[in-house]
Amino acid sequence: MSTPAPAEDSLSRQDDLAYVMGALSEGENCSLTGMSNIGKSFLLRNLRRPEVQRRWGAPGSGSMILVYVDFNLMWEMTDQGFYEVILRGIMSEIDQVASNPQVIDRVRQAYQNLINPTSSFLVPVSFGDGLMALNPGWERRLVLLLDEFDEPWANIDRRAFLNLRALRDRYQGSLCFVTATLHPLACTRPDREIGEFCELFAHRARSLAPLKAAEALELVRQLAAQDSSDLSESDAEFLVYHADGHPGLLQASYNLVARAKPLAMGAIGREAPNYERVRSLLDSDETVRTECAKLWNDLTEPEQKAMMATVSGAESPARRELEALRQRHYLAQRDGGLVPFCRLFEGFVRRQVLARSPQRPGVRVDVEAGDVYVDGKLVPALTDLEYRMLLLLYGNLGKICDKYTIVEVVWGDSYIDQVDDARIEKLVSRLRQKLGEDPANPQYLVTVRGRGYRLSNP
C-alpha cells in the first residue's frame, strides 16, 4: 500500500532520516527494521531526495549516490536474480555513478554477461566485474538501498551475502548498504557462516516506530487533499486516535471514511459525525482486517501468545516476548501500562483471543482461517454476504448494528436505497440457520426491534 509523498517542507520521520544519513555520511552501513507497511520503503525513497541530503548529510555527503533496489522486482529467487536486480538498479543510475564512457561500457557489458552467462560460475564473477569496473571512475560514494530484503535474505545462498561483504571490505566507505526488513537480520537467519554480513550492521540498526501524532495527522491531511475530500480536523483526529501512526492502517481507515462519510458521518440527518458507526465500519472493513492480519502473522507464536495475554489479562505475558514486542513497537505505553500500539490492532487481538477459545460457549470467528464456531463446533461454510454480516456483528460484540451500517458493510453504500428491511431479515434468518439458532428464540443473534441486530456471547 503506497502513501503519498510529503510536501518538501513537511518531511516525516525526520529523526529516522537524520539517523540513516548520519551513518552514511560516516561511510557506515545501516539496517532498518519495522512492522508491515510502517513506512520502510517510503523512508528509503526519501533518502534519495536532494533536500534530505542537504539537510542531514555531513559536509561532502553530496558526493554520494543512493541507488534504490526493490527486491520485489527480482525475476526469480536465485543468486542470478539477486545479483541482476542490484546491477539493474546501478544501471538505472549509471550516468550519475560514473562519467567515463569506457567505465559505463564495462558495467553494461558485465550486466549482459550476468544475464546471459555461459556457466553458473560466471554469475557472481560478472556481478563483481560490474562493481569493480566502477572503481577507476568511482566519483561518489555508492549507497545501495536494499528494500524488501526479507525474502532473498531468507532464501538466497549465503555465498551471495559473503560476496557483498567481500566487496564492502574491498571498497570500505566507498560502498555502503542500507537494508529494510521486518525482523533484524541476525534473528531471521542466525547462520554462523553468514554472520560476517550481519557484522556490517552491528553498530547501526534502527527499528522504525509508528509515525508521531503530528506526522500521522499530516498524512491524513495529504490523503484528503489528494482526493479533494471535505474531511474535517475532528475526522482526522478520530482516524489517528484509532490507527495511531501506522501508515497502512491510516490509509485503509481514511479510504473507508472518505467512501462512507455521506452515510456514516452525518449525511442522513445527523448534526454531528457518528463516530461510533465509523468505528463499527473500521472493525469490519476487509482492508483494515487485512492490514491487522499482516501485523499479526509477522509475529512468532510466542509473541502472539504474549499479545493475547496482554489484552486478556488472563495470564502474565512472557518477559522475553514482551520486551521483543516493545522494541518492535507492537506494544506502547498507554493508559498506565503496555498495550497494543493502536486501537484497531488491539481490537483485532481481542478477537483472536475469542477465536482461539473454541470450547467456550458462544459464537467465535477465526478471521485468519475464515472459520466460525458455535459452542465449540464448526458451523457450515457461510456465503459471502452471511460472512460479512457476521463479521460486522462480531466486530461489535454486544452492540447494536443498525440498518444503515449493515447495508454499508454487507452490500456497499451504493445499495443504501435498494436494500429494505425484508432483505436484511432474510439474510439474518439464513445466518441464524447456519449458526443453529432457534428462529423463535435466538440465543446469540438477537433482533432489537426498531433499532437493528446484536450479537451477544455469554
Contacts in CASP RR format, 6 or more apart in sequence:
PFRMAT RR
TARGET T0000
AUTHOR 0000-0000-0000
METHOD contacts of the structure
MODEL  1
MSTPAPAEDSLSRQDDLAYVMGALSEGENCSLTGMSNIGKSFLLRNLRRP
EVQRRWGAPGSGSMILVYVDFNLMWEMTDQGFYEVILRGIMSEIDQVASN
PQVIDRVRQAYQNLINPTSSFLVPVSFGDGLMALNPGWERRLVLLLDEFD
EPWANIDRRAFLNLRALRDRYQGSLCFVTATLHPLACTRPDREIGEFCEL
FAHRARSLAPLKAAEALELVRQLAAQDSSDLSESDAEFLVYHADGHPGLL
QASYNLVARAKPLAMGAIGREAPNYERVRSLLDSDETVRTECAKLWNDLT
EPEQKAMMATVSGAESPARRELEALRQRHYLAQRDGGLVPFCRLFEGFVR
RQVLARSPQRPGVRVDVEAGDVYVDGKLVPALTDLEYRMLLLLYGNLGKI
CDKYTIVEVVWGDSYIDQVDDARIEKLVSRLRQKLGEDPANPQYLVTVRG
RGYRLSNP
1 37 0 8 1.000
1 247 0 8 1.000
1 248 0 8 1.000
1 251 0 8 1.000
1 252 0 8 1.000
1 291 0 8 1.000
3 39 0 8 1.000
3 42 0 8 1.000
3 219 0 8 1.000
3 247 0 8 1.000
3 248 0 8 1.000
3 251 0 8 1.000
4 219 0 8 1.000
4 222 0 8 1.000
4 223 0 8 1.000
4 226 0 8 1.000
6 12 0 8 1.000
6 218 0 8 1.000
6 219 0 8 1.000
6 222 0 8 1.000
7 222 0 8 1.000
8 49 0 8 1.000
8 51 0 8 1.000
10 218 0 8 1.000
11 17 0 8 1.000
11 46 0 8 1.000
11 51 0 8 1.000
11 52 0 8 1.000
12 211 0 8 1.000
12 215 0 8 1.000
12 218 0 8 1.000
12 219 0 8 1.000
13 39 0 8 1.000
13 42 0 8 1.000
13 43 0 8 1.000
13 46 0 8 1.000
13 208 0 8 1.000
13 211 0 8 1.000
13 215 0 8 1.000
16 32 0 8 1.000
16 43 0 8 1.000
16 206 0 8 1.000
16 208 0 8 1.000
17 43 0 8 1.000
17 46 0 8 1.000
17 47 0 8 1.000
17 52 0 8 1.000
17 56 0 8 1.000
18 56 0 8 1.000
19 30 0 8 1.000
19 206 0 8 1.000
20 30 0 8 1.000
20 32 0 8 1.000
20 43 0 8 1.000
20 47 0 8 1.000
20 178 0 8 1.000
20 206 0 8 1.000
21 47 0 8 1.000
21 52 0 8 1.000
21 53 0 8 1.000
21 56 0 8 1.000
21 57 0 8 1.000
21 61 0 8 1.000
22 28 0 8 1.000
22 56 0 8 1.000
22 57 0 8 1.000
22 58 0 8 1.000
23 29 0 8 1.000
23 30 0 8 1.000
23 176 0 8 1.000
23 204 0 8 1.000
24 30 0 8 1.000
24 47 0 8 1.000
24 57 0 8 1.000
24 61 0 8 1.000
24 64 0 8 1.000
24 66 0 8 1.000
24 141 0 8 1.000
24 143 0 8 1.000
24 176 0 8 1.000
24 178 0 8 1.000
25 57 0 8 1.000
25 58 0 8 1.000
25 60 0 8 1.000
25 61 0 8 1.000
26 58 0 8 1.000
27 141 0 8 1.000
27 173 0 8 1.000
27 176 0 8 1.000
28 173 0 8 1.000
28 176 0 8 1.000
28 203 0 8 1.000
28 204 0 8 1.000
29 168 0 8 1.000
29 176 0 8 1.000
29 177 0 8 1.000
29 178 0 8 1.000
29 200 0 8 1.000
29 201 0 8 1.000
29 204 0 8 1.000
30 176 0 8 1.000
30 177 0 8 1.000
30 178 0 8 1.000
30 179 0 8 1.000
30 201 0 8 1.000
30 204 0 8 1.000
30 205 0 8 1.000
30 206 0 8 1.000
31 178 0 8 1.000
31 179 0 8 1.000
31 181 0 8 1.000
31 184 0 8 1.000
31 185 0 8 1.000
31 201 0 8 1.000
31 204 0 8 1.000
31 205 0 8 1.000
31 206 0 8 1.000
32 40 0 8 1.000
32 43 0 8 1.000
32 44 0 8 1.000
32 178 0 8 1.000
32 179 0 8 1.000
32 180 0 8 1.000
32 181 0 8 1.000
32 205 0 8 1.000
32 206 0 8 1.000
32 207 0 8 1.000
32 208 0 8 1.000
33 40 0 8 1.000
33 180 0 8 1.000
33 181 0 8 1.000
33 182 0 8 1.000
33 183 0 8 1.000
33 184 0 8 1.000
33 205 0 8 1.000
33 206 0 8 1.000
33 207 0 8 1.000
33 208 0 8 1.000
33 328 0 8 1.000
34 40 0 8 1.000
34 181 0 8 1.000
34 182 0 8 1.000
34 207 0 8 1.000
34 208 0 8 1.000
34 328 0 8 1.000
34 329 0 8 1.000
35 182 0 8 1.000
35 246 0 8 1.000
35 295 0 8 1.000
35 298 0 8 1.000
35 328 0 8 1.000
35 329 0 8 1.000
35 330 0 8 1.000
36 182 0 8 1.000
36 291 0 8 1.000
36 294 0 8 1.000
36 295 0 8 1.000
36 298 0 8 1.000
37 246 0 8 1.000
37 247 0 8 1.000
37 248 0 8 1.000
37 249 0 8 1.000
37 291 0 8 1.000
37 294 0 8 1.000
38 208 0 8 1.000
38 210 0 8 1.000
38 246 0 8 1.000
38 247 0 8 1.000
38 248 0 8 1.000
38 329 0 8 1.000
39 208 0 8 1.000
39 247 0 8 1.000
40 147 0 8 1.000
40 180 0 8 1.000
40 208 0 8 1.000
41 70 0 8 1.000
41 147 0 8 1.000
41 148 0 8 1.000
41 180 0 8 1.000
42 247 0 8 1.000
43 180 0 8 1.000
43 208 0 8 1.000
44 68 0 8 1.000
44 145 0 8 1.000
44 147 0 8 1.000
44 178 0 8 1.000
44 180 0 8 1.000
45 68 0 8 1.000
46 52 0 8 1.000
47 53 0 8 1.000
47 66 0 8 1.000
47 145 0 8 1.000
47 178 0 8 1.000
48 66 0 8 1.000
48 68 0 8 1.000
48 145 0 8 1.000
53 61 0 8 1.000
53 62 0 8 1.000
53 64 0 8 1.000
54 62 0 8 1.000
62 140 0 8 1.000
63 139 0 8 1.000
63 140 0 8 1.000
63 141 0 8 1.000
64 140 0 8 1.000
64 141 0 8 1.000
64 142 0 8 1.000
64 143 0 8 1.000
64 176 0 8 1.000
65 93 0 8 1.000
65 96 0 8 1.000
65 97 0 8 1.000
65 140 0 8 1.000
65 141 0 8 1.000
65 142 0 8 1.000
65 143 0 8 1.000
66 143 0 8 1.000
66 145 0 8 1.000
67 89 0 8 1.000
67 90 0 8 1.000
67 92 0 8 1.000
67 93 0 8 1.000
67 97 0 8 1.000
67 142 0 8 1.000
67 143 0 8 1.000
67 144 0 8 1.000
67 145 0 8 1.000
68 89 0 8 1.000
68 145 0 8 1.000
68 147 0 8 1.000
69 85 0 8 1.000
69 86 0 8 1.000
69 89 0 8 1.000
69 144 0 8 1.000
69 145 0 8 1.000
69 146 0 8 1.000
69 147 0 8 1.000
70 85 0 8 1.000
70 147 0 8 1.000
70 148 0 8 1.000
71 82 0 8 1.000
71 85 0 8 1.000
71 146 0 8 1.000
71 147 0 8 1.000
71 148 0 8 1.000
71 149 0 8 1.000
71 151 0 8 1.000
71 152 0 8 1.000
72 147 0 8 1.000
72 148 0 8 1.000
73 85 0 8 1.000
73 88 0 8 1.000
74 81 0 8 1.000
74 82 0 8 1.000
74 84 0 8 1.000
74 85 0 8 1.000
74 152 0 8 1.000
75 81 0 8 1.000
75 84 0 8 1.000
75 85 0 8 1.000
77 151 0 8 1.000
77 152 0 8 1.000
77 155 0 8 1.000
77 156 0 8 1.000
78 156 0 8 1.000
79 123 0 8 1.000
79 124 0 8 1.000
79 156 0 8 1.000
79 157 0 8 1.000
79 159 0 8 1.000
79 160 0 8 1.000
80 114 0 8 1.000
80 115 0 8 1.000
80 117 0 8 1.000
80 120 0 8 1.000
80 123 0 8 1.000
82 152 0 8 1.000
82 156 0 8 1.000
82 160 0 8 1.000
83 114 0 8 1.000
83 123 0 8 1.000
83 124 0 8 1.000
83 126 0 8 1.000
83 127 0 8 1.000
83 160 0 8 1.000
84 111 0 8 1.000
84 114 0 8 1.000
84 115 0 8 1.000
86 127 0 8 1.000
86 144 0 8 1.000
86 146 0 8 1.000
87 107 0 8 1.000
87 110 0 8 1.000
87 111 0 8 1.000
87 114 0 8 1.000
87 127 0 8 1.000
87 130 0 8 1.000
88 111 0 8 1.000
90 97 0 8 1.000
90 107 0 8 1.000
90 130 0 8 1.000
90 131 0 8 1.000
90 134 0 8 1.000
90 142 0 8 1.000
90 144 0 8 1.000
91 107 0 8 1.000
91 108 0 8 1.000
91 111 0 8 1.000
94 104 0 8 1.000
94 107 0 8 1.000
94 108 0 8 1.000
95 104 0 8 1.000
96 140 0 8 1.000
97 134 0 8 1.000
97 138 0 8 1.000
97 139 0 8 1.000
97 140 0 8 1.000
97 142 0 8 1.000
98 104 0 8 1.000
98 107 0 8 1.000
98 134 0 8 1.000
98 137 0 8 1.000
98 138 0 8 1.000
98 139 0 8 1.000
99 137 0 8 1.000
99 139 0 8 1.000
100 136 0 8 1.000
100 137 0 8 1.000
103 133 0 8 1.000
103 134 0 8 1.000
103 136 0 8 1.000
103 137 0 8 1.000
106 129 0 8 1.000
106 130 0 8 1.000
106 133 0 8 1.000
107 130 0 8 1.000
107 133 0 8 1.000
107 134 0 8 1.000
110 126 0 8 1.000
110 127 0 8 1.000
110 128 0 8 1.000
110 129 0 8 1.000
110 130 0 8 1.000
110 133 0 8 1.000
111 126 0 8 1.000
111 130 0 8 1.000
113 122 0 8 1.000
113 126 0 8 1.000
113 129 0 8 1.000
114 122 0 8 1.000
114 123 0 8 1.000
114 126 0 8 1.000
114 127 0 8 1.000
117 123 0 8 1.000
117 126 0 8 1.000
124 159 0 8 1.000
124 160 0 8 1.000
124 163 0 8 1.000
127 163 0 8 1.000
128 163 0 8 1.000
128 167 0 8 1.000
131 167 0 8 1.000
131 171 0 8 1.000
131 175 0 8 1.000
134 142 0 8 1.000
135 171 0 8 1.000
138 171 0 8 1.000
138 174 0 8 1.000
141 173 0 8 1.000
141 174 0 8 1.000
141 175 0 8 1.000
141 176 0 8 1.000
142 171 0 8 1.000
142 174 0 8 1.000
142 175 0 8 1.000
142 176 0 8 1.000
143 176 0 8 1.000
143 177 0 8 1.000
143 178 0 8 1.000
144 175 0 8 1.000
144 176 0 8 1.000
144 177 0 8 1.000
144 178 0 8 1.000
145 178 0 8 1.000
145 180 0 8 1.000
146 177 0 8 1.000
146 178 0 8 1.000
146 179 0 8 1.000
146 180 0 8 1.000
147 180 0 8 1.000
148 180 0 8 1.000
149 179 0 8 1.000
149 180 0 8 1.000
149 181 0 8 1.000
150 181 0 8 1.000
150 182 0 8 1.000
150 183 0 8 1.000
150 188 0 8 1.000
152 160 0 8 1.000
153 161 0 8 1.000
153 179 0 8 1.000
153 181 0 8 1.000
153 185 0 8 1.000
153 188 0 8 1.000
153 189 0 8 1.000
154 188 0 8 1.000
154 189 0 8 1.000
158 191 0 8 1.000
158 193 0 8 1.000
158 194 0 8 1.000
161 194 0 8 1.000
161 197 0 8 1.000
162 193 0 8 1.000
162 194 0 8 1.000
162 196 0 8 1.000
162 197 0 8 1.000
164 177 0 8 1.000
164 197 0 8 1.000
165 196 0 8 1.000
165 197 0 8 1.000
165 199 0 8 1.000
165 200 0 8 1.000
167 175 0 8 1.000
168 175 0 8 1.000
168 176 0 8 1.000
168 177 0 8 1.000
168 200 0 8 1.000
177 200 0 8 1.000
177 201 0 8 1.000
179 185 0 8 1.000
179 201 0 8 1.000
181 188 0 8 1.000
182 188 0 8 1.000
182 298 0 8 1.000
183 298 0 8 1.000
184 205 0 8 1.000
185 197 0 8 1.000
185 198 0 8 1.000
185 201 0 8 1.000
186 195 0 8 1.000
186 198 0 8 1.000
207 327 0 8 1.000
207 328 0 8 1.000
207 329 0 8 1.000
208 329 0 8 1.000
209 329 0 8 1.000
210 216 0 8 1.000
210 244 0 8 1.000
210 245 0 8 1.000
210 246 0 8 1.000
210 329 0 8 1.000
210 341 0 8 1.000
210 342 0 8 1.000
211 219 0 8 1.000
211 245 0 8 1.000
211 246 0 8 1.000
211 247 0 8 1.000
211 250 0 8 1.000
212 245 0 8 1.000
213 240 0 8 1.000
213 245 0 8 1.000
215 245 0 8 1.000
216 240 0 8 1.000
216 243 0 8 1.000
216 244 0 8 1.000
216 245 0 8 1.000
216 250 0 8 1.000
217 236 0 8 1.000
217 237 0 8 1.000
217 240 0 8 1.000
219 247 0 8 1.000
219 250 0 8 1.000
219 251 0 8 1.000
220 231 0 8 1.000
220 236 0 8 1.000
220 239 0 8 1.000
220 240 0 8 1.000
220 250 0 8 1.000
220 254 0 8 1.000
221 231 0 8 1.000
221 236 0 8 1.000
223 229 0 8 1.000
223 250 0 8 1.000
223 251 0 8 1.000
223 254 0 8 1.000
223 258 0 8 1.000
224 230 0 8 1.000
224 231 0 8 1.000
224 236 0 8 1.000
224 254 0 8 1.000
224 258 0 8 1.000
227 258 0 8 1.000
229 258 0 8 1.000
229 261 0 8 1.000
230 261 0 8 1.000
231 254 0 8 1.000
231 257 0 8 1.000
231 258 0 8 1.000
231 261 0 8 1.000
232 273 0 8 1.000
234 273 0 8 1.000
235 257 0 8 1.000
235 261 0 8 1.000
235 265 0 8 1.000
235 273 0 8 1.000
238 273 0 8 1.000
238 275 0 8 1.000
238 278 0 8 1.000
239 250 0 8 1.000
239 253 0 8 1.000
239 254 0 8 1.000
239 257 0 8 1.000
240 250 0 8 1.000
241 343 0 8 1.000
242 253 0 8 1.000
242 279 0 8 1.000
242 282 0 8 1.000
242 342 0 8 1.000
242 343 0 8 1.000
242 344 0 8 1.000
243 249 0 8 1.000
243 250 0 8 1.000
243 252 0 8 1.000
243 253 0 8 1.000
243 342 0 8 1.000
243 343 0 8 1.000
243 344 0 8 1.000
244 332 0 8 1.000
244 341 0 8 1.000
244 342 0 8 1.000
244 343 0 8 1.000
245 342 0 8 1.000
246 291 0 8 1.000
246 341 0 8 1.000
246 342 0 8 1.000
246 345 0 8 1.000
248 291 0 8 1.000
249 288 0 8 1.000
249 291 0 8 1.000
249 292 0 8 1.000
249 342 0 8 1.000
249 344 0 8 1.000
249 345 0 8 1.000
252 285 0 8 1.000
252 287 0 8 1.000
252 288 0 8 1.000
252 290 0 8 1.000
252 291 0 8 1.000
253 282 0 8 1.000
253 285 0 8 1.000
253 288 0 8 1.000
253 344 0 8 1.000
255 287 0 8 1.000
256 281 0 8 1.000
256 282 0 8 1.000
256 285 0 8 1.000
256 287 0 8 1.000
256 288 0 8 1.000
257 264 0 8 1.000
257 265 0 8 1.000
257 278 0 8 1.000
257 281 0 8 1.000
259 413 0 8 1.000
260 278 0 8 1.000
260 281 0 8 1.000
260 408 0 8 1.000
260 413 0 8 1.000
261 267 0 8 1.000
262 413 0 8 1.000
263 404 0 8 1.000
263 408 0 8 1.000
263 413 0 8 1.000
263 416 0 8 1.000
264 274 0 8 1.000
264 277 0 8 1.000
264 278 0 8 1.000
264 281 0 8 1.000
264 404 0 8 1.000
264 405 0 8 1.000
264 408 0 8 1.000
265 273 0 8 1.000
265 274 0 8 1.000
265 275 0 8 1.000
265 277 0 8 1.000
265 278 0 8 1.000
266 272 0 8 1.000
266 273 0 8 1.000
266 274 0 8 1.000
268 404 0 8 1.000
277 402 0 8 1.000
277 404 0 8 1.000
277 405 0 8 1.000
280 392 0 8 1.000
280 395 0 8 1.000
280 396 0 8 1.000
280 399 0 8 1.000
280 401 0 8 1.000
280 405 0 8 1.000
280 409 0 8 1.000
281 405 0 8 1.000
281 408 0 8 1.000
281 409 0 8 1.000
282 288 0 8 1.000
282 344 0 8 1.000
283 344 0 8 1.000
283 347 0 8 1.000
283 395 0 8 1.000
283 396 0 8 1.000
284 388 0 8 1.000
284 391 0 8 1.000
284 392 0 8 1.000
284 395 0 8 1.000
284 396 0 8 1.000
284 409 0 8 1.000
285 409 0 8 1.000
288 344 0 8 1.000
289 348 0 8 1.000
289 367 0 8 1.000
289 391 0 8 1.000
292 344 0 8 1.000
292 345 0 8 1.000
292 348 0 8 1.000
293 348 0 8 1.000
293 367 0 8 1.000
293 368 0 8 1.000
295 330 0 8 1.000
295 345 0 8 1.000
295 348 0 8 1.000
296 304 0 8 1.000
296 348 0 8 1.000
296 349 0 8 1.000
296 352 0 8 1.000
296 368 0 8 1.000
297 368 0 8 1.000
299 307 0 8 1.000
299 325 0 8 1.000
299 330 0 8 1.000
300 321 0 8 1.000
302 318 0 8 1.000
302 320 0 8 1.000
302 321 0 8 1.000
303 321 0 8 1.000
303 324 0 8 1.000
303 325 0 8 1.000
303 330 0 8 1.000
304 352 0 8 1.000
305 317 0 8 1.000
305 318 0 8 1.000
305 321 0 8 1.000
306 317 0 8 1.000
306 318 0 8 1.000
306 321 0 8 1.000
306 322 0 8 1.000
306 325 0 8 1.000
307 317 0 8 1.000
307 325 0 8 1.000
307 330 0 8 1.000
307 331 0 8 1.000
307 340 0 8 1.000
307 349 0 8 1.000
307 352 0 8 1.000
308 349 0 8 1.000
308 352 0 8 1.000
308 353 0 8 1.000
308 356 0 8 1.000
309 315 0 8 1.000
309 316 0 8 1.000
309 317 0 8 1.000
310 317 0 8 1.000
310 322 0 8 1.000
310 331 0 8 1.000
310 338 0 8 1.000
310 339 0 8 1.000
310 340 0 8 1.000
310 349 0 8 1.000
311 339 0 8 1.000
311 340 0 8 1.000
311 346 0 8 1.000
311 347 0 8 1.000
311 349 0 8 1.000
311 350 0 8 1.000
311 353 0 8 1.000
312 350 0 8 1.000
312 353 0 8 1.000
322 331 0 8 1.000
322 338 0 8 1.000
325 331 0 8 1.000
326 338 0 8 1.000
329 341 0 8 1.000
330 340 0 8 1.000
330 341 0 8 1.000
331 338 0 8 1.000
331 339 0 8 1.000
331 340 0 8 1.000
331 341 0 8 1.000
332 338 0 8 1.000
332 339 0 8 1.000
332 340 0 8 1.000
332 341 0 8 1.000
339 346 0 8 1.000
340 346 0 8 1.000
340 347 0 8 1.000
340 349 0 8 1.000
348 367 0 8 1.000
351 365 0 8 1.000
351 367 0 8 1.000
351 394 0 8 1.000
351 395 0 8 1.000
352 367 0 8 1.000
354 360 0 8 1.000
354 364 0 8 1.000
354 365 0 8 1.000
354 397 0 8 1.000
354 457 0 8 1.000
355 364 0 8 1.000
355 365 0 8 1.000
355 366 0 8 1.000
355 367 0 8 1.000
355 373 0 8 1.000
356 366 0 8 1.000
357 364 0 8 1.000
358 364 0 8 1.000
358 373 0 8 1.000
358 376 0 8 1.000
359 376 0 8 1.000
360 376 0 8 1.000
360 458 0 8 1.000
361 375 0 8 1.000
361 376 0 8 1.000
361 457 0 8 1.000
361 458 0 8 1.000
362 373 0 8 1.000
362 374 0 8 1.000
362 375 0 8 1.000
362 376 0 8 1.000
362 444 0 8 1.000
362 457 0 8 1.000
362 458 0 8 1.000
363 372 0 8 1.000
363 373 0 8 1.000
363 374 0 8 1.000
363 390 0 8 1.000
363 394 0 8 1.000
363 435 0 8 1.000
363 444 0 8 1.000
363 445 0 8 1.000
363 455 0 8 1.000
363 457 0 8 1.000
364 372 0 8 1.000
364 373 0 8 1.000
364 374 0 8 1.000
364 376 0 8 1.000
365 371 0 8 1.000
365 372 0 8 1.000
365 373 0 8 1.000
365 390 0 8 1.000
365 391 0 8 1.000
365 394 0 8 1.000
366 372 0 8 1.000
366 373 0 8 1.000
367 391 0 8 1.000
370 387 0 8 1.000
371 378 0 8 1.000
372 378 0 8 1.000
372 379 0 8 1.000
372 382 0 8 1.000
372 387 0 8 1.000
372 390 0 8 1.000
372 434 0 8 1.000
372 435 0 8 1.000
373 379 0 8 1.000
374 435 0 8 1.000
374 436 0 8 1.000
374 444 0 8 1.000
379 434 0 8 1.000
379 435 0 8 1.000
379 436 0 8 1.000
380 434 0 8 1.000
382 390 0 8 1.000
382 431 0 8 1.000
382 434 0 8 1.000
383 430 0 8 1.000
385 410 0 8 1.000
385 411 0 8 1.000
385 427 0 8 1.000
386 427 0 8 1.000
386 430 0 8 1.000
386 431 0 8 1.000
386 434 0 8 1.000
388 409 0 8 1.000
388 410 0 8 1.000
389 406 0 8 1.000
389 409 0 8 1.000
389 410 0 8 1.000
389 427 0 8 1.000
389 428 0 8 1.000
389 431 0 8 1.000
390 431 0 8 1.000
390 455 0 8 1.000
391 409 0 8 1.000
392 401 0 8 1.000
392 405 0 8 1.000
392 406 0 8 1.000
392 409 0 8 1.000
392 410 0 8 1.000
393 401 0 8 1.000
393 445 0 8 1.000
393 453 0 8 1.000
393 454 0 8 1.000
393 455 0 8 1.000
394 455 0 8 1.000
396 455 0 8 1.000
397 455 0 8 1.000
397 456 0 8 1.000
397 457 0 8 1.000
398 454 0 8 1.000
398 455 0 8 1.000
398 456 0 8 1.000
398 457 0 8 1.000
399 454 0 8 1.000
400 448 0 8 1.000
400 451 0 8 1.000
400 452 0 8 1.000
400 453 0 8 1.000
400 454 0 8 1.000
401 452 0 8 1.000
401 453 0 8 1.000
401 454 0 8 1.000
402 451 0 8 1.000
402 452 0 8 1.000
403 421 0 8 1.000
403 424 0 8 1.000
403 452 0 8 1.000
404 416 0 8 1.000
406 424 0 8 1.000
406 452 0 8 1.000
406 453 0 8 1.000
407 413 0 8 1.000
407 415 0 8 1.000
407 416 0 8 1.000
407 419 0 8 1.000
407 424 0 8 1.000
408 416 0 8 1.000
410 427 0 8 1.000
411 418 0 8 1.000
411 419 0 8 1.000
428 445 0 8 1.000
428 447 0 8 1.000
428 453 0 8 1.000
429 439 0 8 1.000
431 445 0 8 1.000
432 439 0 8 1.000
432 442 0 8 1.000
432 445 0 8 1.000
433 439 0 8 1.000
435 444 0 8 1.000
435 445 0 8 1.000
437 443 0 8 1.000
437 444 0 8 1.000
437 445 0 8 1.000
444 455 0 8 1.000
444 456 0 8 1.000
444 457 0 8 1.000
445 453 0 8 1.000
445 454 0 8 1.000
445 455 0 8 1.000
446 453 0 8 1.000
446 454 0 8 1.000
446 455 0 8 1.000
446 456 0 8 1.000
447 453 0 8 1.000
448 454 0 8 1.000
END
